[in-house]
Structure formats: C-alpha cells, structure tokens
Amino acid sequence: MPAVLEKPKINNMLANLKSKKHFDSDRFAGAIVWNEEPVAYQKRLRNEWE
C-alpha cells in the first residue's frame, strides 16, 4: 500500500520541482524552407480525405 502524502507536503514538493530540460525552439526558427504558402499546404492536405 503506497504512503499517503498530505496536501501541504505535496504542494511543497511541486513548488520545489525544477525543470530538467529546456527546449530552445529559437534554434529551429527558419530551418524549414517552404515551397508553398502554409495555408495552401494545409488546405491541400485536408482535401486529400474528401
């Protein structure tokens, strides 16, 4: 049977959590070169199911 933790203790544990990873999305900005407009691409993909 697992130990029962009290709500204040759980809240304290959650408040002390540190993020282990940081994803830097700026590294990938502009990395993909599109040959068509994004909205046109999306419409073309959606029309494939009809």
N, C-alpha and C positions, 0 to 999 in steps of 0.2 A: 504494500500500500504506500503510495507516494506521500511525502511530508506535505502538510497543509501550510501554506505561507499566508501570512496576514497581509491585508491590503496595503497598509503603510510600508511594509517591508518590500512588497512587490513594486510599489511606486518609487521607492528609493532606488531599488535595483535598476529599474527602467531609466530613471533620471541620470544614473551614473554610466549608462552604456555609451561607449564611444564607437563611432563608425570605423570599421576596419578597412574599408575600401573607399576610394574616391574616384569616380569616373569623370575624366576630363573630356567632355564632349567637344570642346573647342578644337581639340586635335584633329577632329574629323570634318570640321566645317569646310565646305567647298571641295571635299575629296572626291565627290561623285560628279561627273560631268554628264548632264542630261542632254539627250538629242531631241527632246520634245518638252513641251510645257508640262509641268506636273499635273495640272487639272485635266489636260487632254489625255495623258497617260492613264490617270485614274478612270476616266470615262471609258476609255478603250478596254481596260481590264474588266470593268463592270459589265460592258456589253457582250463580253465573251460568254456569259452564262445565259444569255437570252436566245 
